[in-house]
Amino acid sequence: MEQGPAGAIGFREVDRDGNPVRGEATDTSEEDYGRGRSLAINPFIAALWILTIALIGGGAWVFLNANAMVGPSAGGMPTSFLVFTFAPYAIFAGLAALICLLFWHALQWQRRRH
């Protein structure tokens, strides 16, 4: 059974944030595992932006089209009543998410500058 050279294990030094540290003796063609493979955009933050837009836009759409949604019901609780009941809460949740996203982006921007 053959064994490869001892340097083939591939240990890398990392700093206190977990980013790989490059030394002078490191080969420049070696792949940088801390960068390049990750997405530039956090998919969870992108999904939260889409949800925020949907909540604010959907709630505003309900209020702007209120006259078209009112009509006779066949009995029971009408759907328009439920939509009108939850529309203000959807707008409020969307605005709260918008404020949180803006604070998150400000925090990320501040971390990159220091």
Secondary structure, 3 states (H helix, E strand, C coil): CCCCCHHHHCCCCECCCCCECCCCCCCCCCCCCCCCCCCCCCHHHHHHHHHHHHHHHHHHHHHHCHHHHCCCCCCCCCHHHHHHHHHHHHHHHHHHHHHHHHHHHHHHHHHHHC
